[in-house]
C-alpha cells in the first residue's frame, strides 16, 4: 500500500441506551412527553436506529429538535448529522454546522470531531485545515478515537500542521489501541514504509491484520500486496493471493486488477501492476468516511 487511508472522519452519531422492545419504547415515550430533554433525545435515537420502534428519520429529527432546543448536546449533534445526510430533513450543511457548533460549545467530543470533519472536507463551510486541526485536537484530547485517527492523518499528510510523522504515529497509535480500524491501517502503513518508525514488517502485518479482521478492504489489500511482493515480510504468494481475494470480494478494483494480472503470469505477477505502483484514487486518501461515535 503506497498511500494512507483518508480518515478525516466522521460525522458521527451519539449513542445511548435505546429501548430494546416496543414496551420499553412506550415507557420511554411517556417519559419524554413529560419534557425531559435526555428522554426526548433517546426517543429520537430510537426512531433513528429502529430500536423498539419502526425506523423513521422524520420522527427522529422531530424529537432531536425538541431535545436540542432544550439544550441537549447529544441531540444537537445527532440532529446536525441528519442535516448532513438529508435523513428526515432537507439536506442542509449550513444548518448542520449551526447545530454542531451549539453542541461543541458544550464540549461534546463527538461534535468537536464532527466540526473537524466539516472543516477538513469543506462541508457547509470553506475548507480550513488549520480550523479542522483545532477541532480534532479538542476532541482527541478527550480521547475520542476518531479524532485521534484524523489528527494522525493531518500530521502524516501535512494538512493544517507541519508534516510530522512522529506525531502522526503517536496519534495513530492512540486511536489504533482503542480499536479504530482506519488508524490501524495507517499505523500498519507507517511501519511498512518506515515513516515515523523504523521499517518493521511484523508490526505492519499486526496492525493491518487487526484492521482486516474488521473487514477493512484497505488492510486486506495491503496485506495481499505485502505478502505478494515480499515488502518488509518474507514473500508468500499463496497468502498474498488469499488476502487479495478477500479485498476483491469486498469490491476492491485494485485487488481485482492484481488478481487478473497474476492469472497471466506463472510466477503470480512479475509485471508492475497498478497496485504495485499505488492504490487507485477511490481507495486512497481522497475518500473520507463518515462513522458513528459512541458516547460513554
Secondary structure as GFF3:
##gff-version 3
##sequence-region A 1 296
A	DSSP	alpha_helix	22	32	.	.	.	ID=ss1
A	DSSP	alpha_helix	37	49	.	.	.	ID=ss2
A	DSSP	alpha_helix	57	69	.	.	.	ID=ss3
A	DSSP	alpha_helix	73	85	.	.	.	ID=ss4
A	DSSP	alpha_helix	93	104	.	.	.	ID=ss5
A	DSSP	alpha_helix	109	121	.	.	.	ID=ss6
A	DSSP	alpha_helix	129	140	.	.	.	ID=ss7
A	DSSP	alpha_helix	145	157	.	.	.	ID=ss8
A	DSSP	alpha_helix	165	177	.	.	.	ID=ss9
A	DSSP	alpha_helix	181	193	.	.	.	ID=ss10
A	DSSP	alpha_helix	201	212	.	.	.	ID=ss11
A	DSSP	alpha_helix	217	229	.	.	.	ID=ss12
A	DSSP	alpha_helix	237	249	.	.	.	ID=ss13
A	DSSP	alpha_helix	253	263	.	.	.	ID=ss14
A	DSSP	alpha_helix	274	277	.	.	.	ID=ss15
A	DSSP	three_ten_helix	281	283	.	.	.	ID=ss16
###
